[in-house]
Amino acid sequence: MKKNFLSAGAVLCFLLTALYSYAQTTLPLPEYRFKGNIGTTFKNSDPAVFPKPAKPPEGAPNILLILLDDVGFGQFSVTGGGVPSPQMDRLLDNGVLYNQFHTTALCSPTRAALLTGRNHHSAGTGIITELATGYDGYTGVIPRSTATIGEILRQNGYATAWFGKNHNTPVYETGPLGPFDHWPNGLGFDYFYGFNAGDINQFRYDLVENRNPVERPEGEVHLSTLLANKTIEYLQRAEAFEPDKPWFVYLATAATHSPHQVSQEWIDKFKGKYDMGWDVYREQTFARQKKLGVLPENAQLTARPESLPAWDSLNADQKKLYSRMMEVYAAYGAHVDYEVGRVLDYVHTLPDADNTMIIYIVGDNGASAEGGLEGAMNEIAVFNSHSATYKEILPYMDELGTEKHFNHFPAEWAWAMSTPFKWTKQVASHLGGVRNPMIISWPARLKAQYGIRHQFTHVTDIAPTLLDAAGLEEPLMVNGVAQKPMEGHSFFASITNPDAPESHTMQYFEMFANRAIYKDGWWAGSRSFVPWQPDRSGYDPNTAKWEMYNLKEDFTQANDLAAKYPERLQQLEALWWAQASKYNALPLDWRGAARFSAELTGKPNPGAGRKHYVYPYAISGLPEASAPNLKNKNFSIAADVEVSENDSGMIFTQGGNTAGWGFYMMDGSLYFTHNYIDLERFIIKSDGKISAGKHEVKAVFEYKGAKAYGQNGTVTLFVDGKNVGGGEVKKTTPFLYSMDETQDIGMDGGTGVDNNYEPPFTFSGKLSNIVIDLQ
């Protein structure tokens, strides 16, 4: 009987292939073991060989991944917008623009999908970390089964660094004691310089380097400038120390997220340039987009929603204020373009600049309408369910853009920035919320000058594309944890071939129950709420209206075909539910600001369940989510002080100029302030000064709101148990003081809760035994 045997060579080839595949798809790579002969001494042993560091395949590129924040498709000049972006334009001169690239409609979810290559719900981040609810798709925790592209590249020999915004650490894990597993260093990045929050004051910021707080630089240094400086410094070190080691640098700016802050020098450049208003701006931008070829010739400009007023319907004061707000925003955007341009300039000087792949994603979602219909002097007010009026903001118009306010332009300008599409950030049912420009430059591989790519692409596609670019396989096992397959699709082929077939043919979207599904050119979407609608009662996702568009023929979603093709719509709606179930997008949740409350959602808090907190000495930098929760309840703050006459300084503060409390001394008198969302400040002062010596000072707040939120209360001040003053706080902040300010004792490391003092306002006496009681 004839038998078939594999040759020894075939067996060896099979084993080597299997071993290579294992090494590629299992991280960390197998540990090195010495394979020579070991004798009794080094003299009769084979020469020793050290383990070799992991190295990516020959020719793997450097990678610079840039992500801007809150940018509409029609914002910057690179896609026809009215905000000049000469540095983006210059990069595109030798690159390609993807005009059908999509995000998730919100920042944390987009960033989780970007880093992991999985859908945002699969990566546990169906919503921003502050609004997490605990369901699998909404924990705010990136699972170990979805390793980041940083972790994969690092374990394959890349140097990895992250600069700027990190909004992917659970909010209750951002404190000084961690845990640090979900900080950037724990997510695969050797080096991190930036902040753990959704937004931050652009002039008075608290940053960390890896895990450690860093001192703010002297003088007024804008955050975009500082991040550019730090990125360049890192690249200089990388070039000097290990020029042959490829690097992956992720630069995630804070701009152009609120607060819209930039120097007056930049604001002055745009005076009067937006007096035409949002309606004319859209028409002008739409014409420029067609001229650039960013839109097809048959594209139609979508109509203004009925809920947004026409520019011509505004009075003179509104036009004056809203023009100024747009001037500030434009200056903020132009400034970050300039600062990122400095990083690009340096990269172009490197010896391996040609083999540096630059991916520039112009926004993590559409432009933000979170300022409401009349704009906001303080975006945090919106997160506390307060809709500002232009009359509240008008007296402070000339201060907008400074560190004093967390200002945000009106929703109408956000709609205009999203030209030619409908709606804005948060609205994942329509392109205005999820379509962002993306520019790719890679001189070694991309020889053509200026090109547009029309393939449908999604933020989940970035990670698999980077693996393709580096010549690496997707790992099946990382750090002992089996991996969920990446749900994105590499678009590597389309970078050099404009006619490459579309690799990503189906994608679901969901944000605040705003839903959509894309399949082979068709788009079905159902809108729940827009950011300027605080009342979300009465909504039923099972009866909500769906729209449908043929994107191959209707680039801008101008023509709803739902009534014309009801059977196709029914199929797409059913497909959405199936995808939502598969990727953990359920249960749908359309609640708004209430989800900021840890007490309502059950989010963990290091201080949860405690009623008594003791701090033995002055200590600062505790994030709001890790600090005692003073909202909507009785509490007291007591401290032992040793003072001389006329001492001043902060005793205890939570929050800053956006909202919060401050308990301090000024020229010997005791003060207690509540900043109600930068609209009103209730300041209670002691009847007299505190005498020199040792004392116990105390403030007691009695909340009058029972189980309601944001109600009034009374403050009583005590020195050594004696009542020395009191007063009423007519309104309190219900849900959130800030995203970036901290609890500070003995000084104020951020912005002040009122204008009586200038931070850091360090306590000039001695301070000890600070006690917080929640009654």
N, C-alpha and C positions, 0 to 999 in steps of 0.2 A: 504494500500500500504506500503510495507516494505521500510524503509529508512536506509541508511548507515551513521553512524556518526563516526568521528574520536574521539578516546578517549582523555581525557584531558592530559594523559601522552604523547600520540603521538604528540598532538599539542605543548606541552611544549618542547618535544625533537626537533621538527621541528624548533621552534623559537630559541632554544639555538644553534642549528646547524647553522641557518642562521646568528645569532648574531656573532658566532665564525668566520664564513666565512667572514662576513663584517669586523670584527676586523683584520683578517689576510690580507685581500686584499685591504683595504683602509688605506692609511697612510697620515697624522699621525693617530695613534690609537685614538679611541673616547676619548674625554676629560672625566676625572673623575667627577662624581657628587655624593655628599654625599646623601646616601639613607636612613639615619636614621631619627628619629624625631627631629625636632628643636623646642624648647620651647621658652619662653620669655627670659630665661637666660641659662647659661651653666649648672645651677643646675637642671633644669627640661628638659634638652636636652640629647639625646643619646651621648655617648662618641664620640669625633671626630676621624676621620680616615683620614690620609693624603693620597694623590694620590700615588700609587705605581709606581715606575719607570718601563718603559718597560723592559721586560726580554724575551730573546729568549727561545725556548723550552728547557726543561731539557736535558743536555748532548750535547748541541750545541758546536761545537769545536772552539778553537782559529783557525784563518786562517792567514797564512803567504803566501802572493802572491809575488813572485819574478819575475822580468822581466828584462832580459838583452837586449842590443841594438845592432842591426846590426850583427847578428851571423849566419853563415852558418851551415847547417846540419853536414858537415864533418869537423868542426873546432876543437871542443874539444874532448878530449880523451874519454869522456863518450859515444860518438857515433863513436869512432874510429879515430877521428881527431888527428892531430899532435901537438895540443896545450894542455899541461897537465892540467887536471881539477880534482885534487884529492878530492876536496870537493864535487863536483857533483858526482863523482864516489862513495864516501862514503855515500852520501844521497841515491843513487840508491841501495846500498847494502841492504837497508831495505825499498825499494820502488818499483815503477813500472815506466817504460819508455814507453811513447806513441810515436811510430815511424811513425805515420801518422797523426800528429797534424799540423794544417795549420793556417797561419796568412794571412794578406792582401797584403803583399809585400812592405808596407811603414809604418812608425812609427805612426804618429797621427791617421791614420785610424785603425790600429791594436789596439791601446790603447782605442779608442772610442768604438770599438766592444767588447773589453775585459771588459770594465767597464759597458757597457749597456746591453750586451747580444743581441744586434741588429746588423744587417749588417752595415758596416761603412757608406754607403750612407744613410741608414735609420737614422743613428745617426748624419747626417749632415756633415760627415767628410770623404768624398770620396778622399780627398787629404790632404797634410799637411796644417796647418793653413795659412802659408805664401803664399800658392798658391791658396787659396780659390777664387772662382769666383762669388759666390752669388746665383747660382742655389740651389734648395732645398737640393740636395745631396752633395753640395760643399760649404756650407756657412762657415764651420769651427766652427759652433756653435752646441753643443749637445742640442737637443730640450728638453723642460721640459716634453714632452711626452715619453721620454726615460730615466727615472730615473736610476742612476747608482747603481751598487751593493753596493757601499759605503753608499748611501742614504738609501737604503732599510735595510741594516744591522744596520745602526745607529738608525733608527727609531724603530727597533725591539730590541734595548737594547745592541748593540755592541759598544765598543769603536773603533773608526776608525782613522787611521793615514796613511799618504802618505809621502814617502821619495823619493827625487830624481827628476827625470825628469817629468815635466808636459808639454806636447805638445798638450794640448786639450783646451787651452784658446785662443779665437780669438786674433791674434797678435796685433790688434789695441786696445785690452782691457787689456794689460799687464802693462800699465803705473801706476804710483803711485796713481792716482785718480780712478782707476778701469774703469768701474764698476766691481764688484767682484763676480757677480752671477756665472760666469763660471770659477772662480778660484777653486782650490780643496776644500776650505771651503764651497763654494757654490754648490759643486758637491757631498756633503755628507760626507766629511771628517772633523772630529773635529780638526785635527792637520795636518799641512803641513810644511815640511822643504825641500826646494829644489829650483828648478829654472823653469822659464816659457819660455822655448825655445827648439829648436830642438837639439842643441848641445851647448857645453860650454868648455872653457879652463879648463883643469883638475887641474891646479895649481893656476891660477888667475881667480877666479870665483866670481860672485855676486849672492848671494842667498837670499831667503826670508824665514821668519818663519811666517807662516800663510799669512798675508798681508804685513809684515814689513821687510825692508831690514835688514840683519844681517852683522856684521863686519866679515871680513875674519879672520880666526884664525892665530895666529902668527906662523912664520916659514913656511916651505914648506910642507903643508899637502895635499896629493892627495885627490881628490874629492871622490873616492871610499872609501878611509879610513874614511873620515869625515862622509859620509852617513852611513857607518857601525856603527861608533861611536854613531851617533844620533839615529839610530834605536835601538841599545842596550840600550841607555839611556832611551828611551821611554818605552821599555819593562820593564826595571827596575822600572820605576815609576808606570806603570800599575800593576805590581806584588806587589809593596809596598802599593799602595793606594787602589786598588779594585781587590784583587786576585780572587774573584769569578765572576768578570765580563769578559765575553769573548771579545777578541779583533780581529780586522781585520786590518792587517798591509800590506800595498802595498809598496814594495821596488822596485823602477824603477831606475836602475843605468844608468849613462851616458855612461858607457863602454858596448860594444867596438865600439861605434860610434866615428867618427873623432871629434876632433883631437886625433890621436894616441899618447898619452903622458903618460909616466911613468918614474920612476926614473932609473938612469943609473945602479943601483944595480940589478934591475930586467932585464934590457936589456942585461946585461953581461951574464946572465944565458943561453941565447939562441944564443950566438955567433957561427956562422958556422952551425947551425942546419937546415938551409933551403937552403943551397947551392945547393941541388939537383934540385931545381926549381919546378915550379908548376906542370909540367907533371908527374914527378916521385912522387911528393907529393900525387897526386890523386891516383896513382896506389897503393902506400903504404897504404893510408887511406882506399881505397876500400877493400883491403885485410883484414885490421883490422876490418872493419865493418862486413864483412862476418863471421870472426872468433867470433865476439861478438854476432852474431845472430841478429844484428840490420837490416841486409838485408837478404832476402831469398837467398837460394843457387843458384837459377836460375837468380838472378839479374845481369844485365849487366852494365858495366861502360860506360856512354855516352861519345861521342866524343867531342873533343875540337872544338868550333865554328871556322869557317874560319877567322872571324874577329880578333881572338886572336892569337898572334904569339907563336910559339913553344919556349920553354926555350932555346933549343940548337941553335936557330937562333939569339940570342942576342949577342952583343959584350961584352967584359970583363967589361967595365964600367957599362953597364946596369945590368949585373949579380951582380956586387958588390953592386950597389945601391939598386936593388930590393930585394936582400937577406937581406940587412940592414933594409929595410922597413918592411919586414916580421918578422924579429927579434924583432923590436919595437912592432909590432902588437901582436905577440905571448906573449911578456912580459906583455903588457897591458891586454890581456885576462887572463893570468895566475894570474896576480895581482888581478883582480876583483873576480876571483874564490876564492882566498885566503881571501879577505875581506868579501865576502858573507859568506864564511865558518865560520868566526868569529861570525856572526849573528846566524848561525845555531848552533854553539857550545853553545851559550848562551841559545837559545831556548831549547836545549836538557837538560839544567840544571833546567828548570822550573818544579814546582811540577805537573803541568798539561801538561807536554811535550807529553805524550802519546796521549792526546786528542787535539793535535795541528796538523791541516792539512796543509801541506806544498805543494804548487804548484809552481814549478820552471820552468818557460818558458824560454828556452834558445834561446832568440832572438825574436824581434818583426817583423822580416822579414829575408830574406836571407842576406848573407854577402854583403856589399856595394861595388859596382863597380863605385861609384861616383868620384873616383880619376882619372878616365880616363885610357887610355891605357898605359900611361907612369908614372902614379902616380901623386901626387900633393903635393907641399910644402904647399899648402893652398887650402882646399876644397872649400872655398868661391869663388875661381877663377873659378871653374867649374860652380857654380851657376851664374856666370857672363859670361858664354859662352866662357871661355878661356880654351883651352886644353894645359896643360903644356907639356914640353919636359924634358927628363931626363937630358939634358945638363943644363937646368935652375936650376935643383934641386941638381945636383951632388956637387957643391961647398959647399952646406950646409948640406951634408950628416951626418956629425957628430953632427949637432944640432937637427936632427930629434928625436922626443920624448921629447924634452924640451918644456917649455912654449913659446918659441920664434916663433914656427910655428904651423899652423893648418893642419899638414900633414896627408896624406891619401895614402895607398898603391895602386899599380896598379890594374886595373880591373881583370887581369889574376889571381892574388892571391885571389880575391873575388870569382872567378869561382872555384878555387881550394878549397876554404873553403866550397863551396856548394856541394862538392862531396857526392854522385855520380850523382847529378842531372845536368840538363842544366840550364844555365843562373843564375841570381843573384837578389838582391834587385831591386825593381821597376818592375820586369818582372813577372807579375801575371799570365801570360799565361802558365808558366812552374813551376815545383816544386822547382827549385833552388831559386825562389823568395818568395815562400810561405810555404815551409815545414820546421818546426823547431822542435827540440826535446822538450819534456815536461816530467818532472819527478814529481811524486806525492808520498809523504810519509805521512802516518797517522797511527802510531803504534796501536792506539786503535781499528782501524777497518781493517787495512791492515797487516795481520800477516805474509804473505808470504815474503820471502826474494828474492829480485831481480826478476823482471818479465818484460816481454815486452807485451804491448797491441797493437794490430794491427788494432783496429777499426778506421775508418775515423773520425776525430774530427776536430773542427774548433774553432777559438778564441771566437766566439759568444757563444760557449757551456759552457764557464767558469762560467758566472753569474748564469744560471739556475742550474748548478751542485753545486755551492756553496749554493744556496737556498735549494736544496735537502739535502745537508750535514748538514745544520743548522735546518732542519725540518720546513722551512718556505714556504708559498705559494707565487707565483708571484703576486704582487699587481696589481689591476685593476685601482686604483686611487692613485695618489701621490701628495700631496700638492695641491689638488683641480684640478689636471689635469688628464684627462683620459689617460691611458698608451697604447702605441702600444705594442701588445704582443711581448715577447721576441722571436727572430727568431732563436736563438740557441736551442740546444737540450741537455738535461742533459745526461752525460755519467756516472752518479753516479754508475750505476749497474756494469759497466765494471771495476771500480777501484778494486773491490774484486773478480770479476768473469771474468777471461780472455776470457771465451766463450760467454759472454753477446752479444746479437745481436747489430749490428751497429745502433745507434739511429739517426745519421745524414747521410742521404742517398742522399741529393742533396744540392749543394752549388755553387753559381756563384762567380766569381772573376773579378775585373777590377781595373787597375791602369795605367794612361797615355794611355788609349785605348788598353793596353795589357789585353786580355780577356780570360776567361776560364769558363767552366761549368763541374761540377762533378755530375754524376748520376749513382747510383748503380754500382760503380766500373769502369765506363767509364769516360774518361776525354777528352774533346775537348778544344783546345786552339788556339788563334790567337795572334801572337806577332806583336806589332807595332814597338817599338823602344827599344833599350837598352841604359843604361846611358851614354855610351861613344859615342853615335851618336848625336851630337848637331844639325845637319841638319835634320829637321823633315818635310821638304816640300815634297809635292807630295803624301802624304799618303792618302788613301781612305779606310775607315773601311768597306765599302760595297764590295770591291773587294779584301780585304786582305786575304791571305792564312790562312786556318785552318788546324790544325793537330789533330789526335785522337789516344788515347791510351787506352788499356785495363789494368788498374792498378792492377787487380786481378792476371794477368799473367805477367805483365811487370812493376815491382815496380819502375823503374827508368825513365820511358818514353824513352826507347831506340828504340822502334819499332813503327813507325808511320803507323797506319792502315786506314788513311783517304781515300786512293785510293781503299782499299779493301772493305770498307763498306760505300759507299757514302750516302746511304739512312739514316743510323744511324747518320752519321755526320750532315746531313741536319736537322734531328730532334733535335740534341743537339744544333746546332747553333740557330735554332728557339727558343728553350727553353732558351738559353742565353738571347736573345732579350726580351723575355717575363719577365724573372727575372729582367733584367736591368730596364725595364719599371716599374715593380712592386715596386722595392726598390730604386728608384730615382737615378740610376746610369747614366741616360742620362741627358744632351747631352754629348757624348764622346768629350774629349778634350785632345789632344796629345801635346799641346804646352809645351815647357820646361822653360828655365830661364826667359822668358818674363813675366811669370805669377807672378814673384816676384814683379813686378812693380805695385804699387797701382794705378798709373795713367792709366795704361793700363787696369787693371781689375776693377777699380772703388771701391776697398776695402775702407771701412771707415777709416778715420784718424782723431784723435781729432783736428788736425790742418788744416784739409782740407779746401781749399778756402781762407785761410789766406795768406797774403803776408808780414805781419809785425808782428814780435814776440818781446816782451820785457820781459826780465828777470831782476828784480830789484837787484838781488844779486846772489852770487855763489850758484848753485843748481845742483845736480847730479842725475843720475840714471833714465833718461828718455829713454825708449826703442826706437829703431830706427823707428818702425812703428808709434810711437806717436810723433815723433820729426819733425821739419821742414825738408822737403825733398829737399836736396841740389843737387840731381843728375840731370845731363843733363840740367842745366839752369844757368842763371846768379844769383849771390847772393852776399850779403855783410854781414860782421860781424863787429860790432863796440862795443866798451866798454869804460867806463870811468875808469881810473886807477889812483892810487896815489902810486908813487914808489920812492924808494931811488936809489942810484947808484947800478948797477949790480944786480937788482932784477931778479928773475926767477920764472917760474911756468906756468901752463896751464891757458889760458883764456877761450878757447872753443874747444871742440873736439867732433866729432862723429866717432864711429868705434874704431879700434885698430890695432893690428898687421895683421889682415886679410885684411883690407882695411879701408879707411876713411880719415878724415881731422883733422888737429891740428893747432890751432892758439895760440902761446905761446911766452913767453919771456925767454931768456937764457942769463944770465950775462949782462943784460941791453939791449940786442938786441932783435928785433922783428923777429919772424919766422912764416912762414906759410907752412905747408906740406900737400901734398896729397900722400897717400899710395895707389898705384895702385896694388891691390890684392897681396901684398907681393912679387911682382916681381920687381917693380921700385918705387922709392920714389923721388918725385919732391919737393925740399926744397928751399924755397925763403927766403932770409934773408935781413933785413934792412941794409942800407948803413952804418949806425953808431948806436951808443947807444942812448937810450932815457934818457934825463936829469932827475934829481930828481924833483919830484913835481907832480902836477895833469895834466893829459893829456887825450885826446880822441885818442885811437888807433883803426885802422880800416884796414880790408882786403877786397878787392873787387875782385871777380872772374868773368871774362867775358868769357862765354862759346861760343865756335866757331862752335859748331856742328849743329846749326839750329835745325832741328827735328830729327836728328840722335842720336844714343845712344853711350855713352862711348867715346866721341870725346875729342879734346884738348881744351885748353883755356889759358887765361893769368891772372896772379895775380898782383895786385898793392897794396902796403902797404902805409898807411898814418899815420902820427902822427900830431894831431891838424890840419888836413886838408892838410898837406904838404906831397907830394910824397917823400917817403924815400926808395923806392926800388920796384923791381918787377921781374917777370920772367914768363917762360912758363911752363904749365903743359901739357905734350905731350899726355897723356892718362888719362881718368877718369873712375871710376868704374860705370858701367851703371845701375845695378839693386839692389845690396845688399852689404852692408859693412860687416855685421856680423849677426849672429843669437842671440848672447848673449851680445855683447858690447852695451853700452848706450851712450847717449849724456850727457857730463859732462861739467860743467862750474866751473872754479876756482880750478879744480884738474882733474886727470885722474884716474878713479876708476878701470879701466881694464888694458889692455896691451897698450903699446905706439904705436902711428902711425909711429914713427921712433925711431932710436936708440940714439938720442941726449940726451934723458932724461930717468929717471927711475921713473915709477909711484910709488906713487900717484901724485908726482910732483905738490904739492899744491902751489898755487900762493902766493908769499911771500909779495906782496904789498897789497893794498886795491883795491877791484874790485866791480863795481856797474854798473847798467844801461846797460846791455848787450842787444844789439839790432840786430836782424837778419832780413834782407830784401831780399825777393825774387823778382827780377826785371823781 
